[in-house]
Amino acid sequence: MSQLKAVILNCSLKTSDEESNTDALIEKFTSTFDKKNVESEVIRVADYSLGYGITDYTGAGDEWPTILAKVKQANIVILASPVWLGEKSSISKLVLERLNGSSDETNQKGQPIFYNKVGGAVVTGNEDGAKKSAGELIFGLAQLGFIIPPNPLAYWVGDAGPGPSYIEAEGYKSEFTRENATMASHNLVHLAEMFQAHPIPTEGNAS
């Protein structure tokens, strides 16, 4: 089998010249990927100029095709988002919409283009909304054809209301978050290995 590839789309509202709490939790995943010989890349989506919705903006300065090409090459795709007003970030919603714009594309077997790719989620915030945000990200990936493993996510949130976020609050000390990051990252790799070796049969799901 060829080396597995993972792409983590950090949907922070910050560009890469700013520190990201979401990036700090993502590191728990990339650490596992390194140990498991999985090639990984973290993309700060805010660094790119993206069109809205599912429209093809090619030729109009839209940089989504660059990100989509990396997703198509990946075996593992993680959507990572901070919590804003109890919701996933606007950028993560935009990413799901742009992925949806490719949902009618098929692989060489005539199956949806995201089949046999494994999906997961990472969420950080300084108030409640992590489970809701993660649930929406996971559901969106599943609807688009991604495979969802058991325990597919890790999150950390602080106390209700304004306050310190993951880095400042030393969220890495949370045993719950560490355990979930370990389970999620390993399960993502386990399933990616399984479906690389034994892809989903075409019966019932090929055009």
ABEGO torsion letter per residue (X at the ends): XBBBBBBBBBABABBAABBBAAAAAAAAAAAAAAAAGBBBBBBBAAABBBBBEABBABGAGBAAAAAAAAAAABABBBBBBBBBGGBBBAAAAAAAAAAAAAAABBBAAGBBAABGBBBBBBBBBABBGAAAAAAAAAAAAAAAGBBBBBGABBBBBBBBEBEBBAAAAGAAABAAAAAAAAAAAAAAAAAAAAAAABBBBABGABX
